[in-house]
């Protein structure tokens, strides 16, 4: 009896071989050997191929089931810090999400925190800053210039080696209680406190660190009693627009963004329209703003005639109205009170949410696996990595290792 055949191109292949070829082609790439997996892990974590010696070492560890140790070896490469982390973090530092923006104190601070295994929640509340060590031979850190970090970038400095930890209160003069991680760095101030009403800082913190924009948090059931005076209650002469749309974001955002009431980014509009020589400015206790007669920045009272009966900001007390209603599912920490004063405690409120942890893991997954989570297996892995992240001191380097492990066969 003749073998059944299938025409593939100009070749005739026995049907049983055809089925075998199809079966092989659909096998998952996790069947790649330890050496192939080691190379993929190194490539994904550093963006460059490993040396033969490193590849051999990672291969042996993977073969022994020591995948995290193999990932740690890859992450010892300077490219993990100067390339992978820099490109991962930089889009968070500007409204355009530009990955090519210059190195700055926001980016450098997170890179240093990752290197030193610091609790990642500190990015929204810590009195922490990373600058180049004293042997770098570059301009000193300045609150009115980014020259310090631009010089590091121009020299292609090894960020893993050259960054050293200090505090914002020491380098910038901010009171320790007014520091709030990367939110009070110069780069963040230039991007998100410049002009406007400081709502931008809150919105982009949500986008970058909770993986959601305001549109995804709309809840018209929250009380509008803390919405500021600059928001019209009848936009275009139609109050229904406010009640059915505007209130959905502002009712939750405004009482939280009040935490930034004492901050501004000051610059000379005429001689420096882009604010390149501007600086973060904070109204200290006892300092009275001439436009408000209080510690509150003038920008919180602009356009007050839009609705004079709206909320009048006279301090930096904040409250989280999203602990109830639709956004309760963001997983707020019940050990925290849900209200306070200033950016530091508000940053702690955001960073201790389950949404914050899940967001960090999802961002790392996308960066390492080169794709978003797609199916039940991916989502289950995200949950597992998130649980490890929150239960082991919020070590983001471990998240990179876990993601690389999961995707090493792709």
VEXDREN-2710 file (C-alpha; in Angstrom, 1 decimal):
% VEXDREN-2710
k/r/px/py/pz
1/UNK/0.0/0.0/0.0
2/UNK/1.4/3.3/-1.0
3/UNK/2.2/5.9/1.7
4/UNK/-0.1/8.9/1.7
5/UNK/1.8/12.1/0.7
6/UNK/1.3/15.8/1.0
7/UNK/2.6/18.4/-1.5
8/UNK/4.6/21.1/0.3
9/UNK/6.1/23.5/-2.2
10/UNK/7.9/21.3/-4.9
11/UNK/8.4/18.5/-2.4
12/UNK/6.2/15.5/-1.7
13/UNK/6.4/14.5/2.0
14/UNK/4.8/11.4/3.5
15/UNK/1.8/12.4/5.5
16/UNK/3.1/10.9/8.8
17/UNK/6.2/13.1/8.4
18/UNK/4.0/16.1/7.7
19/UNK/2.1/15.6/10.9
20/UNK/5.4/15.3/12.8
21/UNK/6.7/18.6/11.3
22/UNK/3.5/20.4/12.2
23/UNK/3.6/19.0/15.7
24/UNK/7.2/20.2/16.2
25/UNK/6.4/23.6/14.8
26/UNK/3.7/24.2/17.4
27/UNK/5.8/23.2/20.4
28/UNK/6.3/26.1/22.9
29/UNK/9.8/27.6/22.9
30/UNK/10.2/26.6/26.5
31/UNK/11.7/23.4/25.1
32/UNK/14.7/25.5/24.2
33/UNK/17.7/24.3/26.1
34/UNK/19.4/26.0/29.0
35/UNK/21.9/27.8/26.8
36/UNK/19.3/29.3/24.5
37/UNK/17.2/30.3/27.5
38/UNK/20.3/31.9/29.2
39/UNK/21.0/34.0/26.1
40/UNK/17.3/35.1/25.8
41/UNK/17.3/36.1/29.5
42/UNK/20.6/38.1/29.1
43/UNK/19.4/39.8/25.9
44/UNK/16.1/40.8/27.4
45/UNK/17.6/42.1/30.7
46/UNK/20.5/44.0/29.3
47/UNK/19.8/44.6/25.6
48/UNK/23.2/43.2/24.6
49/UNK/24.5/39.6/24.1
50/UNK/26.5/37.9/26.9
51/UNK/30.1/37.0/26.9
52/UNK/30.9/33.3/26.5
53/UNK/32.0/33.1/30.1
54/UNK/28.7/34.7/31.3
55/UNK/26.6/32.6/29.0
56/UNK/28.3/29.4/30.3
57/UNK/27.7/30.4/33.9
58/UNK/24.1/31.3/33.3
59/UNK/23.5/28.1/31.4
60/UNK/24.9/26.0/34.2
61/UNK/22.7/27.8/36.8
62/UNK/19.5/27.3/34.7
63/UNK/20.3/23.7/34.2
64/UNK/20.5/23.4/37.9
65/UNK/17.2/25.2/38.4
66/UNK/18.8/28.3/39.8
67/UNK/17.1/30.7/37.4
68/UNK/17.0/33.7/39.7
69/UNK/20.8/33.4/40.2
70/UNK/21.2/33.3/36.5
71/UNK/19.1/36.5/36.1
72/UNK/21.2/38.2/38.9
73/UNK/24.4/37.5/36.8
74/UNK/22.8/39.2/33.8
75/UNK/21.7/42.2/36.0
76/UNK/25.3/42.7/37.1
77/UNK/26.0/43.9/33.6
78/UNK/26.2/47.8/33.5
79/UNK/23.9/47.8/30.5
80/UNK/21.0/46.7/32.8
81/UNK/21.3/50.0/34.5
82/UNK/22.5/52.4/31.8
83/UNK/20.3/51.0/29.0
84/UNK/17.4/48.8/30.2
85/UNK/16.5/50.7/33.3
86/UNK/17.1/54.1/31.8
87/UNK/14.9/53.4/28.9
88/UNK/12.2/51.8/31.1
89/UNK/12.1/54.8/33.5
90/UNK/12.7/57.8/31.3
91/UNK/9.2/58.0/29.7
92/UNK/7.7/58.5/33.2
93/UNK/9.7/61.7/33.6
94/UNK/7.8/63.8/30.9
95/UNK/4.3/64.3/29.6
96/UNK/5.2/63.1/26.1
97/UNK/6.5/59.8/27.5
98/UNK/9.7/60.4/25.5
99/UNK/12.2/57.6/26.0
100/UNK/14.9/59.8/24.5
101/UNK/14.6/62.5/27.2
102/UNK/17.9/63.4/28.9
103/UNK/19.0/61.6/32.0
104/UNK/17.8/63.5/35.1
105/UNK/17.4/63.2/38.8
106/UNK/14.1/61.3/38.5
107/UNK/15.6/58.6/36.3
108/UNK/18.9/58.4/38.2
109/UNK/17.1/58.1/41.6
110/UNK/15.0/55.1/40.5
111/UNK/18.1/53.4/38.9
112/UNK/20.0/53.8/42.2
113/UNK/17.1/52.5/44.2
114/UNK/16.9/49.4/42.0
115/UNK/20.6/48.8/42.3
116/UNK/20.4/49.1/46.1
117/UNK/17.3/46.9/46.5
118/UNK/15.4/49.7/48.2
119/UNK/11.7/49.2/48.9
120/UNK/10.2/50.4/45.6
121/UNK/7.3/52.1/47.4
122/UNK/9.8/54.7/48.4
123/UNK/9.7/56.2/44.9
124/UNK/6.5/58.1/45.9
125/UNK/7.5/59.1/49.5
126/UNK/11.2/58.8/50.3
127/UNK/13.6/61.5/51.2
128/UNK/16.0/60.1/48.6
129/UNK/18.1/61.2/45.7
130/UNK/20.9/59.7/43.7
131/UNK/23.8/61.9/42.3
132/UNK/27.2/61.1/40.9
133/UNK/30.0/60.4/43.3
134/UNK/32.5/63.1/44.1
135/UNK/35.1/61.6/41.7
136/UNK/33.0/62.0/38.6
137/UNK/34.5/65.4/37.7
138/UNK/31.2/66.9/36.5
139/UNK/29.1/69.9/37.5
140/UNK/27.6/69.5/41.0
141/UNK/23.9/68.7/41.4
142/UNK/21.8/71.9/41.0
143/UNK/18.2/72.7/41.6
144/UNK/18.3/75.1/38.6
145/UNK/20.0/73.0/36.0
146/UNK/20.2/69.4/34.7
147/UNK/23.9/69.8/33.8
148/UNK/25.0/67.3/36.4
149/UNK/23.1/64.4/34.7
150/UNK/23.6/65.6/31.2
151/UNK/27.3/65.4/31.8
152/UNK/27.0/61.8/33.0
153/UNK/25.1/60.9/29.9
154/UNK/27.6/62.6/27.6
155/UNK/30.4/60.6/29.2
156/UNK/28.4/57.4/28.9
157/UNK/29.0/56.9/32.6
158/UNK/28.5/53.5/34.2
159/UNK/25.4/54.3/36.3
160/UNK/25.7/51.1/38.2
161/UNK/29.0/52.3/39.6
162/UNK/28.9/56.1/39.7
163/UNK/25.6/56.8/41.5
164/UNK/25.6/57.4/45.2
165/UNK/22.7/57.8/47.5
166/UNK/21.9/61.1/49.3
167/UNK/18.7/62.9/50.4
168/UNK/16.6/65.6/48.8
169/UNK/16.5/67.5/52.1
170/UNK/20.3/67.7/52.1
171/UNK/20.8/68.5/48.4
172/UNK/17.8/70.7/47.7
173/UNK/16.8/72.3/51.0
174/UNK/13.4/70.8/51.0
175/UNK/12.2/70.0/54.5
176/UNK/12.3/66.2/55.0
177/UNK/8.6/66.1/55.5
178/UNK/8.1/67.8/52.2
179/UNK/10.0/65.2/50.2
180/UNK/8.0/62.6/48.3
181/UNK/10.3/60.4/46.3
182/UNK/10.5/61.2/42.5
183/UNK/7.5/63.5/42.7
184/UNK/9.7/66.1/44.3
185/UNK/12.7/65.7/42.1
186/UNK/13.6/68.7/39.8
187/UNK/12.7/66.7/36.7
188/UNK/9.2/65.8/37.9
189/UNK/8.7/69.5/39.0
190/UNK/9.7/70.8/35.6
191/UNK/7.4/68.4/33.8
192/UNK/4.4/68.3/36.1
193/UNK/4.4/71.3/38.5
194/UNK/5.3/73.8/35.8
195/UNK/2.3/76.1/35.1
196/UNK/-1.2/74.6/35.4
197/UNK/-2.8/73.7/38.7
198/UNK/-0.6/70.8/39.9
199/UNK/-3.3/68.3/38.7
200/UNK/-0.8/67.2/36.1
201/UNK/1.5/65.8/38.8
202/UNK/-1.3/63.7/40.2
203/UNK/-2.6/62.5/36.8
204/UNK/0.9/61.4/35.5
205/UNK/1.6/59.7/38.8
206/UNK/-1.5/57.6/38.3
207/UNK/-0.5/56.9/34.7
208/UNK/3.1/56.0/35.4
209/UNK/2.8/54.3/38.8
210/UNK/-0.8/52.9/39.0
211/UNK/-1.1/52.2/35.2
212/UNK/-4.4/54.0/34.8
213/UNK/-5.5/57.4/33.6
214/UNK/-8.2/59.4/35.2
215/UNK/-10.7/58.2/32.6
216/UNK/-10.4/54.7/34.0
217/UNK/-11.2/56.0/37.5
218/UNK/-14.4/58.0/36.7
219/UNK/-16.9/57.7/39.5
220/UNK/-19.8/60.1/39.5
221/UNK/-21.1/58.8/42.8
222/UNK/-18.4/60.6/44.9
223/UNK/-19.2/63.8/46.7
224/UNK/-18.1/66.9/44.7
225/UNK/-17.6/69.0/47.9
226/UNK/-13.8/69.2/47.4
227/UNK/-13.8/70.2/43.7
228/UNK/-12.0/73.5/43.4
229/UNK/-13.4/76.9/42.3
230/UNK/-11.8/76.8/38.9
231/UNK/-14.0/74.0/37.6
232/UNK/-17.2/75.3/36.1
233/UNK/-20.3/73.6/37.2
234/UNK/-22.1/74.4/33.9
235/UNK/-19.5/74.0/31.1
236/UNK/-20.9/75.4/28.0
237/UNK/-24.0/76.4/30.0
238/UNK/-25.0/72.8/30.6
239/UNK/-24.8/71.5/34.2
240/UNK/-25.4/68.0/33.0
241/UNK/-21.9/67.9/31.5
242/UNK/-20.4/68.6/35.0
243/UNK/-22.7/66.1/36.8
244/UNK/-22.3/63.3/34.3
245/UNK/-18.7/63.7/33.3
246/UNK/-16.5/66.3/35.0
247/UNK/-17.4/65.3/38.5
248/UNK/-16.4/61.7/37.8
249/UNK/-12.7/62.7/37.8
250/UNK/-12.5/65.8/39.8
251/UNK/-14.4/64.5/42.8
252/UNK/-11.6/62.0/43.5
253/UNK/-8.7/63.9/42.0
254/UNK/-9.0/67.3/43.6
255/UNK/-9.0/66.1/47.3
256/UNK/-5.9/64.0/46.6
257/UNK/-4.1/66.6/44.5
258/UNK/-4.5/69.1/47.3
259/UNK/-1.4/67.4/48.8
260/UNK/0.6/69.4/46.3
261/UNK/-0.8/72.8/47.4
262/UNK/2.6/74.2/48.6
263/UNK/4.6/73.2/45.5
264/UNK/5.4/75.1/42.3
265/UNK/8.0/75.2/39.5
266/UNK/9.4/78.7/39.2
267/UNK/11.1/80.0/36.1
268/UNK/11.4/83.2/34.1
269/UNK/8.7/83.1/31.4
270/UNK/10.4/85.8/29.2
271/UNK/14.0/84.8/29.3
272/UNK/13.6/81.1/29.8
273/UNK/10.2/80.1/28.3
274/UNK/10.9/76.3/28.5
275/UNK/11.9/76.6/32.2
276/UNK/15.4/75.0/31.6
277/UNK/16.8/77.1/34.5
278/UNK/13.8/76.9/36.7
279/UNK/13.6/75.2/40.1
280/UNK/11.1/73.5/42.4
281/UNK/9.8/75.9/44.9
282/UNK/8.0/75.0/48.2
283/UNK/6.3/77.3/50.6
284/UNK/7.7/76.4/54.0
285/UNK/5.7/76.6/57.2
286/UNK/5.2/80.3/58.1
287/UNK/5.9/81.4/54.5
288/UNK/2.9/83.3/53.2
289/UNK/2.1/83.5/49.5
290/UNK/1.2/87.1/48.6
291/UNK/-1.6/86.0/46.3
292/UNK/-3.3/83.7/48.7
293/UNK/-2.4/85.0/52.1
294/UNK/-1.5/81.5/53.2
295/UNK/1.1/78.8/52.5
296/UNK/-0.9/77.7/49.5
297/UNK/0.5/78.4/46.0
298/UNK/-1.3/81.0/43.9
299/UNK/-2.1/78.5/41.2
300/UNK/-4.6/76.8/43.5
301/UNK/-6.8/79.9/43.4
302/UNK/-6.6/80.8/39.8
303/UNK/-10.0/81.2/37.9
304/UNK/-11.8/81.2/41.2
305/UNK/-14.7/83.1/39.6
306/UNK/-15.6/80.1/37.5
307/UNK/-17.5/78.8/40.5
308/UNK/-17.0/81.0/43.6
309/UNK/-18.9/78.5/45.8
310/UNK/-16.4/75.7/45.0
311/UNK/-13.8/74.4/47.3
312/UNK/-11.3/77.1/48.5
313/UNK/-7.9/75.5/49.2
314/UNK/-6.3/76.9/52.4
315/UNK/-3.9/74.0/53.2
316/UNK/-2.4/70.8/51.9
317/UNK/-4.7/68.4/53.6
318/UNK/-5.8/65.5/51.3
319/UNK/-8.4/62.8/51.5
320/UNK/-8.9/59.7/49.4
321/UNK/-12.6/59.6/48.3
322/UNK/-11.8/56.6/46.1
323/UNK/-11.5/54.3/49.1
324/UNK/-15.3/53.9/48.6
325/UNK/-17.3/53.4/45.5
326/UNK/-16.0/51.9/42.2
327/UNK/-12.3/52.5/42.9
328/UNK/-12.3/50.6/46.2
329/UNK/-11.0/47.7/44.0
330/UNK/-7.7/49.5/43.6
331/UNK/-6.8/47.7/46.9
332/UNK/-6.1/50.5/49.3
333/UNK/-4.2/49.6/52.4
334/UNK/-6.6/49.4/55.3
335/UNK/-3.8/50.0/57.8
336/UNK/-3.5/53.6/56.5
337/UNK/-6.1/56.3/57.4
338/UNK/-6.9/57.4/53.9
339/UNK/-6.2/61.1/54.6
340/UNK/-3.3/63.3/55.7
341/UNK/-1.3/66.4/54.9
342/UNK/1.3/66.8/52.2
343/UNK/2.7/64.9/49.3
344/UNK/4.7/62.4/51.3
345/UNK/1.7/60.8/53.1
346/UNK/-0.4/60.9/49.9
347/UNK/2.5/59.1/48.0
348/UNK/2.4/56.5/50.7
349/UNK/-1.4/56.1/50.1
350/UNK/-0.8/55.4/46.4
351/UNK/2.3/53.2/46.8
352/UNK/0.7/50.9/49.4
353/UNK/-2.3/50.1/47.1
354/UNK/-2.5/46.7/45.4
355/UNK/-2.8/48.6/42.1
356/UNK/0.6/50.1/42.5
357/UNK/2.2/46.7/43.0
358/UNK/0.4/45.2/40.1
359/UNK/1.3/48.1/37.9
360/UNK/5.0/47.7/38.6
361/UNK/4.9/44.0/37.8
362/UNK/2.9/44.6/34.6
363/UNK/5.4/47.2/33.4
364/UNK/8.3/44.9/34.0
365/UNK/6.6/42.1/32.3
366/UNK/6.0/44.2/29.2
367/UNK/9.6/45.4/29.2
368/UNK/11.2/41.9/29.6
369/UNK/8.7/39.8/27.7
370/UNK/8.4/42.4/24.9
371/UNK/4.6/42.1/25.0
372/UNK/1.6/42.7/27.3
373/UNK/0.0/39.9/29.3
374/UNK/-2.2/38.0/26.9
375/UNK/-4.0/35.0/28.4
376/UNK/-4.9/33.3/31.6
377/UNK/-1.4/31.9/32.1
378/UNK/0.1/35.3/31.8
379/UNK/-2.4/36.9/34.2
380/UNK/-1.8/34.1/36.7
381/UNK/1.9/34.7/36.5
382/UNK/1.4/38.4/37.0
383/UNK/-0.5/37.6/40.2
384/UNK/2.2/35.3/41.4
385/UNK/5.0/37.7/40.8
386/UNK/3.0/40.5/42.4
387/UNK/2.5/38.5/45.5
388/UNK/6.2/37.8/45.7
389/UNK/6.9/41.4/45.2
390/UNK/4.7/42.6/48.0
391/UNK/5.8/39.8/50.4
392/UNK/9.5/40.3/50.0
393/UNK/10.1/44.0/50.6
394/UNK/9.0/45.4/47.2
395/UNK/12.3/44.4/45.5
396/UNK/11.8/45.4/41.9
397/UNK/15.0/43.6/40.8
398/UNK/13.4/40.3/41.8
399/UNK/10.4/41.2/39.6
400/UNK/12.8/41.5/36.6
401/UNK/14.3/38.2/37.4
402/UNK/10.9/36.5/37.8
403/UNK/9.6/38.0/34.5
404/UNK/12.8/36.9/32.7
405/UNK/12.4/33.4/34.0
406/UNK/8.8/33.2/32.8
407/UNK/9.6/34.5/29.3
408/UNK/13.0/32.8/28.8
409/UNK/11.5/30.3/26.4
410/UNK/9.8/32.8/24.1
END
